[in-house]
């Protein structure tokens, strides 16, 4: 049978046709349940895409001085045979070189201070994912086939290359991350420049305000000086006018009084024309009476002072004698007190000595009693030994 089949020519019963490519996505079903709708919505999020893997958020932060390369490893193709891995390398964007006499340093631009460490905190946690089973679509009515099945051999990688399909996605993600990082750095630099400009503006505003206050103070001092000079000039004019009037008046008075007789007022005063009667009575009657009374009072005060001194001397003598007597009594009391203390001390020492002698005597008696008892015991032991020897003999 096999030889017969081998001798015949093998031909397909159906004519060959072009194989259409397989659809990339599953065909949507019109009638879906609520759970399927929720699962379809979850599939729209890139975080739930199985082809995207999120990196570690606790990785060490690379500083500007590090010259490491940021490497993206290609994902393994979900197949039994491991496909050759490709490695894409991107250079880390670096900070521009500093200007002359300046140095780039690492600073934190966040709102709150964060302590950076080389070894991030590590903690083991367990997570239980929901048991998810992809519900198959409802079976559709398939009419009975009336043709012949055909097969086409498709080798691995003919329809879908995982590395080639994933590389654009990773490229877009990396470009988006770099662009976002660049925007954040630019925003931080812009905020820093805005703060610096604000500080410079505040500093300039403060300097302008201080300069304005200084100019106001200078203007105020000038106004005060001008008012003072005006007042001084007006006072000078007034004094000059008064002095001029005085000079004129003096000149006129001299010219009018010069013809009169010289020293007329003095001669009248010497004659007693202008003498006051009250002054005369004061000099002739009141002053002599006052002098006599003051002299009598002074004499009486001197006598009273001598009497008061005698009384004070007597009181001082009495107080001195009383103080000396009290000192003698106190001295005698202190001597007696010290004698009493010495007597009590001697008595206490004598009692202590007697007590010590009594205690020593008791100890000696006890020792003698113990020796006597020990001697009695020794004698008894000797007697017992002698009796035992006699019994043995």
Order of alpha helices (4+ residues) and beta strands (2+ residues): alpha-alpha-beta-beta-alpha-alpha-alpha-alpha
